[in-house]
């Protein structure tokens, strides 16, 4: 499928089940002049193809497809519209918004039932023939085990757009992302995987362009095989490959946020750029009759993964990014859509069957965003092995506990143990829960402790967009503050949240910039802010917070007890006769039922050991205290000969030291102890 250079020329192959005629259009190198149109006369089933001798890599092309224009039956063929190859490995040019890219006459009283005859070639990006060969040298995937994985979610431009250590000409690019300054920072932190917001080619929404904004996050994919050109300096895919190779050289995996649930063509009033003009009825899920689109994604359309050729496209895309681009995993946006069959969400549906049997994808990391806006769309915990899932229950539970909300101790206990009530089934591991406090969608960590309300006016939607219930706190001052008590309280809250994240079973994820105190000025939906609001601000990084995050990650990596594959259920270990998890109060006692139901119970302690079923049980134990209340005396467990204090969030720079008698747990703090054996 797609355009394949074989040394003698290029073979072009494209799918359409309902087309009457398909034409290949070749363009000048600048993409401005259409040189010729060649009919694809060969057809095998629904795949149309042609071999053109003498064509080299770099050839610019597109398709025009003839067929019925009967929107009420789901057909929207319009040969006046130049179409991108769904399998294009690279794109040339950008979408220039014009009414000519619409298959219908804008302003017609018949709306999308009308037919537009203008040629769209001048306004749309073109497909490019690519030779994907690249000298990878000794590159090998790091294949970091899940129980040592720490994910760093980053925007491919925003991380480096203002980074003083990145060469100016490379800021905001793939090459800048893999610069020494960024790699050194990530390695010092202890990051094992970067998760990049969408890098598959996408378009800017017309309504954003009209407001002087752009699609910053990139969740409007139009090319599932092509790296987004705006992050390139020379328009060549080797730039992306070089980035991956450099990350691997630093021992860091590359995970891509991918959007296979919808395309950037929108609803029936959207543009005709590719899939709609090739075979609308096959590529999209349509409502009864066919004119309107199923909109389980909230973007206007939903890709039809129940169609074998659409599913093949997705699978071919995933394999391409692994085999040719060497990426190490994928985070699937609105993944519930991918598992929705005719009867609803099915963990054994076609997409999951296809991906789990694929040998190329057997060794990469697969992460689901387990919700969409369709019926039955919230599916946290329902995805099959080997999928990991973003855990919003963890996010909200931790925010509320440390804000001081009443009655949250039982919920905190669940989150500390990997949310087993959601994930402990069908042989899934405790690493299945991707634990996070913040992500690209929502407040940054700094804003979480600085604002009680979203401040999204810059988005041009009168502050109506974005979540309103953020479980945040401002400590008495909305926004930035230089008052020492406010700054100190905010800094402590951040350390408590981060410490709880790294001490919890599961797979932790950090949002890029949180480790330096980055703020988005209270904007919790910066999807259109390709500017200083959305970019990470490196001007005054919080070096103390950065060092604290690195210390937390190092602590986690040093103690396997904190990152187990097996869930902990308090089972007795044959090794030493001790339970693998023991809940405690600060006075050393075990919480009683009335404690768990006491809304004032805000100091939860836990003693952790390797799981009872673990093959290598270890003698080590961790005792952690999570105190969201007032200071109180602390009694350490008598289940170890002694304890050593590893961490106190109220004294972030204090070194490790033996635990002294007569301890007190400070107010609003996390303490971590490790057992000492004689």
C-alpha positions, 0 to 999 in steps of 0.5 A: 500500500502507498508509494513504494520505490523499488529502484526502477520506479514507484508502485502506487497502491490505494484502497477504495471499494466504491470508486468508479475511477482513480487517477494518480496526479504527479506534481512539480517539485514545488507542488504548484503545478500538476504535471499529469494524471495517470489512471490506475487501471490495475485493480485487485479487489478493492486495491487500485494500483499502478507502477510508474517507471523512472520516478525517484524518491521525492516525487510529489503526488496525490489522487483524484477519485471519481464516483457517486456524490450521494451524501445521503447514501454515504458517498462523497466522491469529488474528483475536483478535490486532490487527496492525500495518500493515506499511506503517504510517508511524508507530506509537502506543503500545508493546508491553506484553508479555502472553501475550495477544500470542501466537497460541497458549496459553502453557503449553499442552502443545500449545505453538504448536499451541494457539489463544489467543482473548484480544484483544491490542489493549490490549497492542500498538502501533497504526498511525497514518495520516500525512501525510508532507508536510514543508517541506524548503526548499532541502534537497539530498542532499550526495551525497559521493563515496565517495573522500571519505567518512568514516563515523561509526557512531552510536547515535541515542540513545547519542550524545547521552544524556549530551552536556552541549551538548545541551538536556536535553529533547532528549537521546537524540532525533532532534532532539538528534542534530541539535543544534548541539553534535553537528553542530559536533563532527562537522564539526570532525572532518571526518565526511561521513556518519553511520550510525545504528543501527536507527531503523525501529520495533522492539520490546524482547525479552520476555526482556530486559524480564524482566531489566530491560533493553531492546533498545538496538541495535534489531535487532528491527524491526516497522515498516519504514516508521515511525521508532522513536518512542522517539527522538521528543519529540512523536511526530511524523515531522517530527522525523526529517525535521528531523534529516536536513535539519540534517545535510544543511545541515552537509554530512553524509549520513545512512545508516540501518542497516536490518534486512530479514533478519528481523522482531521476531516471533521463532520459532514461540513468538514474538508475533503482531504483524503479518506472522505474522498477516497471512500467515505462509506468505508473509512468512517462510521456513519449513522443510519442512512449514511449522511451523518457521522457517528461522533463518539470522539467529539471531533465530528467523525469516527474511523471505522475500524470494523472495516478490514482495510481500515483496520489494516491501515492502522496495523500497517501504520503501527508496524511502520513506526516500529520497523522503520522509525524504531519507536518503542510504544504507543499511547492510544487517544480515546482508545475506547473507540478502537474497541467499540464493535456493533454491540458496544465496547468489546475487549476481545474486539477486532482491533484488540485481536489484531494487535495482540497477535502481531509479532512486530508489536509483541515487544512494544509498550501499549497504553490506552486512554480508556474513555471517549464520549460515546455510549459506555465510553468509560472503560478504565480497567477493561482493556486486555493485557498487555495494555496499560491504561491512563488512570484518572482515578489516581489523578483525582484521588491524589489531588483531593487527598492532598487538598484535604478533602474528607474521607479520602484515606480509603481511596488513597490506599487503593491508589497506592496499591495500583488500583487493584479493584480496577486492574487485578484481573485476567492476569494483568500486572500492577504496572497496568495502571499509568499513574499521573497527577498532571498531563497535557490536558489540564493544569500543570503541577504548578498551576494545580497549587496556584489556581482554583479556577481555569483561566482559558480566555486566551482560547477564545471560548469565553472560558467555557472550554476545559474541565471546571472541576480540577480538585486544585488549590491556590492557598489563598492567592489566585495565581502567582505569588511571592508571599513566602508562606504561600510559596512554601505551602505550594512547594510542599504540596507539589513535593507531597503529590510527587512523592505519592506518585513515585511511591505508588504501585503502577507505572508513573508518568510526569508531565514535562516541565512539572519538575522545574515549576512550569506554569501555563498561567492557569490555562487548563486546556492549552490545545491551541496555545502554540506560544509561551502559554503552551511552551515549557518556560525554562527561564527560571527553573526550580533547581530544588524541585528538579533535584527532588524529582530526581531523588524520588525516581532514584529512590523508586529504582533502588527499592523493587518493593515500590515497583512490583508486577504483582498486586499486594493483598496482604497475603502472608509470605512463606519467607518470613511469615509477614504480610506483604502489605500492612496498613497502619495508623501513626500510633502504630496500630492497625486501622479499625473499620471506624478509622477507614470511615472516619472523615478526619482520618488523614494520616495513612501509613503503609508497610510494604514488602515484596508480594507473597507470590514473588519468586525473590521475596527480599527481606527489605521493607518500606514504611511510608507515611502520608499525612494530610493533617496535623503533626502527630507522634509516629510509632515505627513498626516492630517488624524490622530490627530498625528503620532508616529515614530515606525521605521527608518532604518537609526537609527535601534536602535532608540526607538519609539517616537512622530513624531516631526515637520519639519521632513526629510526623510533620503536618502535611508531609510524606515520610519514607523509611527503609528497614535495616537488618542486623 
